[in-house]
């Protein structure tokens, strides 16, 4: 028994103690900003340890094990996420870094970082764009979830949920030779 926030994507969430604060986003018709779209509520279960159960995790995987097993899976996922550092230009082998630096192609260094990230074992989730300093999700990370609608650089889904933009069916994906 409580009030649910508006359904939205492209929002931000902050967990403060036992409270989840959701703000901004897109509700399918308009962009919401923090001035008129702030939602704050206690996390489900009270003692969530900073992680609220939701979606498929709250429903379970059907394999039994109950709440303790689900919490253990979430704990391991969180530890993995917190431990992985994004790849940077310094992580590129010297020959690949030199080749990308000499290239006149746009985003050559970012493309080299992405190739290194996805061929790593296990594939890395992010790298730092050397031109902007932003963290960029790799295709390996994005394949584990549906298109978010944010126009991600390495979207494996053809930007199907980006408002007003969709990659044509004839445009090749990475597996067909695209260099990302």
N, C-alpha and C positions, 0 to 999 in steps of 0.2 A: 503494500500500500503506500504509494507515493506518486509524485508527479514525474513523468518522463519528459526529457528534453525533446525539442522538435527533431524529426529525422533530418539528418544532414550529412554532407561529406565536406572534405577540405576544412575541417575545424581543428581547433587546438584543445588539448586536454591537459590539465595540470592536476596532479594528485598531491594534496597537502594534508599530511596526517591521514585521517580517515575520511576526508572530503575529496570528491572529484569535481573540478570546475571545468565546464565545457564552454567555449566561447567562439564566436565567429562561425564561418562555414558557408555552405551553399545548400539551400533547401530544395533545389530543383527548379525554382522560379526566380530567386533573387539571391544575391550575396548578402550574408548577414554579417554585421560587424559587432564588436564587443559592446558598443553603446546600447544596443537594444536586444542583444541576444546572449545574455549571460545565464548560465544554468549551474547551480551548485547543489549537490546532494551527498548524503553519506554513502560510502561504498557498501555494496551488498555484503551481508554477513558480518559487518562491524569490524572484525579483526582480520581484514584481508592482507595486512602486512604491506600495504601500498599497491596491491594488485587486485583489481576487481574481476570477478568471474563474469564472462559475458559470452554471447554468441554460441559457437559450437563447443567451446570449453565448458560452459555451464550446463550444456545438455549431455556432456559425456561422449565417449567414443563408442559406446556400446559394448566395450570389452570388459566391463565390470571394473572392480577396483575402487569404485566410489570416489568420494570427495578427496580423500588423502592422495590417491593416485593422480587425480587431476591437478591438485596443488603442487605435487612433486614435478609434474611435467611443466607447469607454468614456472616454477622456481628455476628449473634447468634452462628453460628458454630465456628467462630473464638474465641468468648468469652468462649464457652464451652471448647475448646481445651486449651486455655491459663489458665483456672481456675483449670483444673484437675491435681492433683499431682500424680505421679506414686506411687503404693504401695511399701512399703519397708518391710524388715524383722520385723521392730518394729510394723508394723500394724497387724501382725499375732496374733491371740489369743495365750495366753501363752501355752496352752496345745498342739496346733498345732505346734508352734515354737519348743517346747521341743521334740515332736515326730519326727519332721524333723531333728533336730540337732542330735538325737540319731541314725537315720537311716544310714545304710551303702550303701544305693542305691545312684547311681550318680544323682546329681541335685535334691536331695530330697527337699531342701529348696526352690529352684526355682519352683518345681512342687507344693508345698504347697502354694506359693504366687500366682501362676497361678490359682489354684482352688479357692482361696479366691477372686481373681479379677473377675473371670467369674461368680461366684455365688452372687456377690454384686449386689445391685439394685440401679441404673442401673449398668450393668456390666462395669468394669473399662477397659480402653484401654491399659494401660501399667503397668509394675512393674519393679523394679530395681533388676537385677540379683545380688544376694549377693556375688557370687564368682568373678565377673568381674566388677561390678559397672555400667554395660551397662543398658540402658533402653530397655525393651523387649516388643514388641507388643503382646497382648493377642489374642486368637482365636476370641473373641467377636469383637475386632477391625478389624481383618483381614477378617472376613466374610462380611464386608461391602464394600469390593473392590475385584477386580480380583487379581490373583497371580501376584506379582511384579517381580518375578524371582530372588530375593535375597536370597532364602533359609531360610526364616524365621522359627524360632523354632516351632511355633504353626500354621504353614500354614494349613488352612482347605482345600486347593485345591490340596494337594499331590505334591506340588512343580512342577506343570505342566510347568511353564515357566523358570525353572532353567536350564541353558544350561548343557547338559550331565548328568542330574540327574532327576529321576522321581520315586516316590514311587510306588511300585507295586500295582496292583488293589486288590490283596489279603491281603495287609497289612491293619490292622484295623485303622480306624479313632478314634477320641476321643469318639464319641457316641457309638462305639463298644467295649469300654473298655480300650483304650489307656489312660494312667494316666495323660496326659497333658490336 
